Amino acid sequence: MLTTGIVSVTFRQLDIFDIIRIAAENGLDGVEVGGDVHLLPGDLEKAAKIREAAREAGVTPLSYGSYYRCLGSEDDERTLISTALALGAPNIRVWAGDKGSVDQFGYAAPYDDDAQAGYRDKVISTARRLCAAAAESGLTVSFEWHMGTLTDTCVSAVDTVKAIDCPNLYLYWQPNQFRDFDTNLAELKAALPHVSTVHVFSWKGKDMFPLADQTKEWKAYIKELKADSRDHALLMEFVPHAAEDELVRDAAVLRKWIKEAE
């Protein structure tokens, strides 16, 4: 089953309760609540208010979108878990460190081999600890798919998840706007057994476009997701000018694509 939603950081300038309204009015199933602006880690009172507002609007808090880099402490992780639980979100999004496996040109990361190995081991051991604690509360953990982290390539992302080896750990996926369509599609196929969620946008290089401008690409991605036996959430992330009318336009396109894939 494919569900739809919005990442709250799409509208960092708006109040989270306005974003919940926007999601509901545009027929989206849920919201990923960002941890940098809309719900700071540890603000359990606000988390409970967001949870109630979402319930009243008929919108699900799909994930707590944290910016935890898996380089912190057990206290940091307990705070993330308690915040997600208060929010009623079943998943915590985290980032796989703060250094990539490749540099901006796609070459091996420019770090001393021993230092890079130690850094990677730190991310892996910390993420494994977080996953174990999250599992005790019935939560999943998912890595953001992003440059500048260990999920900057498909190979590194999958290798990192396999090394951590926790059944409640997943990957987000998103097309890399600096790579071609064939590469992105191949990476989605290769990573799909580990993918829970997809961030949906229309970028090429540094330029952003209406979602419909990448109809061919997204229909192919959705086809792969639909063929998988597991549930996936497609979360809209960013529109060209962070304007509500753009979200209205793009949400209609995404809903249409998913209906056509049924």
Secondary structure, DSSP 8 states (H G I E B T S, - for coil): -EEEEEEGGGGTTS-HHHHHHHHHHTT--EEEEETTTTS-TT-HHHHHHHHHHHHHHT-EEEEEE----S-S-HHHHHHHHHHHHHHT-SEEEE---SS-SB-TTSSB-SS-HHHHHHHHHHHHHHHHHHHHHHHHTT-EEEE---TTSTTSSHHHHHHHHHHH--TTEEEEE---TTS-HHHHHHHHHHHGGGEEEEEE--EETTEE--GGGGHHHHHHHHHHHHHSSS-EEEEE---TT--HHHHHHHHHHHHHHHHHH-
